Amino acid sequence: MKTTLVIGASTNADRYSYKCIKLLQEHKIRTYAIGNKEGTINQVKIETGFPHYTDINTVAVYLSAKNQEIYYDYLISLKPQRILFPPGTENHEFEIKARANGIITEQACPLVMLNVGTY
């Protein structure tokens, strides 16, 4: 089963991270979430810090480039197959680091990908 980690998760229904988690759930994709505050979205627990996961296929980044820096090593250590950077989260520096570790990076919106069947 494919698993996605949404980083930058929020319980605010207006946020794209929230919409992404809901849509991942609708598509029956196992979902984990990390945010600044703990909470729950459709039974997906938002964790804080750097929880240990062993089965991440995709990371969907919903943080600005400067807020991603503290997560570089952590996300690379999870060994995802790919990291998605939706519009507004592009980060050339992090993409280079991820690719150097064999991780595919895409500047793409998970919401669009899920809706058109390219996820």
C-alpha positions as CSV (number, residue, x, y, z in Angstrom):
1,M,0.0,0.0,0.0
2,K,1.3,3.5,-0.9
3,T,1.8,5.9,2.0
4,T,2.0,9.7,1.9
5,L,3.4,12.0,4.5
6,V,2.0,15.5,4.5
7,I,4.4,18.0,6.1
8,G,3.0,21.4,7.1
9,A,-0.4,19.9,8.0
10,S,-3.0,22.1,9.5
11,T,-6.5,21.6,10.9
12,N,-7.6,24.8,9.1
13,A,-10.0,23.7,6.4
14,D,-8.9,26.6,4.2
15,R,-5.3,25.3,4.0
16,Y,-4.2,23.2,1.0
17,S,-2.5,20.7,3.4
18,Y,-5.9,20.0,5.0
19,K,-7.5,19.6,1.5
20,C,-4.7,17.3,0.5
21,I,-5.2,15.0,3.5
22,K,-8.9,14.8,2.9
23,L,-8.4,13.9,-0.8
24,L,-5.7,11.4,0.0
25,Q,-8.2,9.7,2.4
26,E,-10.9,9.8,-0.3
27,H,-8.5,8.0,-2.6
28,K,-7.8,5.4,0.1
29,I,-4.1,6.4,0.4
30,R,-2.5,5.7,3.8
31,T,-1.6,9.2,5.2
32,Y,0.6,10.5,7.9
33,A,0.8,14.2,8.9
34,I,3.3,16.5,10.6
35,G,2.4,20.1,11.6
36,N,3.2,22.8,14.1
37,K,0.2,21.8,16.3
38,E,-1.2,18.4,17.1
39,G,-4.7,17.7,15.8
40,T,-6.8,15.3,13.7
41,I,-8.2,15.4,10.2
42,N,-10.5,12.5,9.3
43,Q,-8.8,10.2,11.7
44,V,-5.3,11.2,10.5
45,K,-3.4,12.4,13.5
46,I,-1.2,15.4,13.0
47,E,2.0,14.9,14.8
48,T,4.7,17.4,15.8
49,G,8.5,17.0,15.7
50,F,10.2,14.2,13.8
51,P,8.2,11.0,14.2
52,H,9.7,7.7,13.0
53,Y,8.1,6.2,9.9
54,T,9.4,3.4,7.9
55,D,7.0,3.1,4.9
56,I,6.8,6.5,3.3
57,N,6.4,6.5,-0.5
58,T,5.6,10.2,-1.1
59,V,6.2,13.3,0.9
60,A,3.9,16.3,0.1
61,V,5.5,19.5,1.3
62,Y,3.3,22.3,2.5
63,L,5.9,24.6,4.0
64,S,7.8,27.6,2.5
65,A,11.4,27.0,1.5
66,K,12.8,28.6,4.6
67,N,10.6,26.5,6.9
68,Q,11.7,23.3,5.1
69,E,15.4,23.6,6.1
70,I,15.0,21.9,9.5
71,Y,13.4,18.9,7.8
72,Y,16.0,18.2,5.1
73,D,17.9,15.5,6.9
74,Y,14.8,14.1,8.5
75,L,12.8,13.7,5.3
76,I,15.8,12.3,3.4
77,S,16.3,9.7,6.3
78,L,12.7,8.5,5.7
79,K,13.8,7.3,2.2
80,P,10.7,8.3,0.3
81,Q,10.5,7.5,-3.4
82,R,9.5,11.0,-4.2
83,I,8.9,14.5,-2.7
84,L,6.2,16.7,-4.2
85,F,6.6,20.5,-4.0
86,P,3.2,22.2,-4.7
87,P,3.2,25.8,-6.0
88,G,4.7,28.1,-3.5
89,T,6.9,25.5,-1.8
90,E,9.5,25.1,-4.6
91,N,13.0,24.7,-3.1
92,H,15.9,24.1,-5.5
93,E,18.4,23.5,-2.7
94,F,16.3,20.8,-1.1
95,E,15.5,19.2,-4.5
96,I,19.3,18.9,-5.2
97,K,19.9,17.3,-1.8
98,A,16.9,14.9,-2.2
99,R,18.0,13.9,-5.8
100,A,21.6,13.3,-4.5
101,N,20.0,10.7,-2.2
102,G,18.1,8.9,-4.9
103,I,14.7,10.6,-4.3
104,I,12.6,11.8,-7.2
105,T,11.4,15.4,-6.8
106,E,8.5,17.0,-8.6
107,Q,7.1,20.5,-8.6
108,A,3.6,19.4,-8.7
109,C,0.3,19.8,-6.9
110,P,-0.9,16.6,-5.1
111,L,-4.5,17.8,-5.3
112,V,-4.4,18.1,-9.1
113,M,-2.5,14.8,-9.4
114,L,-5.1,13.0,-7.3
115,N,-8.0,14.6,-9.3
116,V,-6.6,13.7,-12.7
117,G,-5.3,10.2,-11.8
118,T,-1.6,10.9,-12.1
119,Y,-0.7,10.5,-8.4
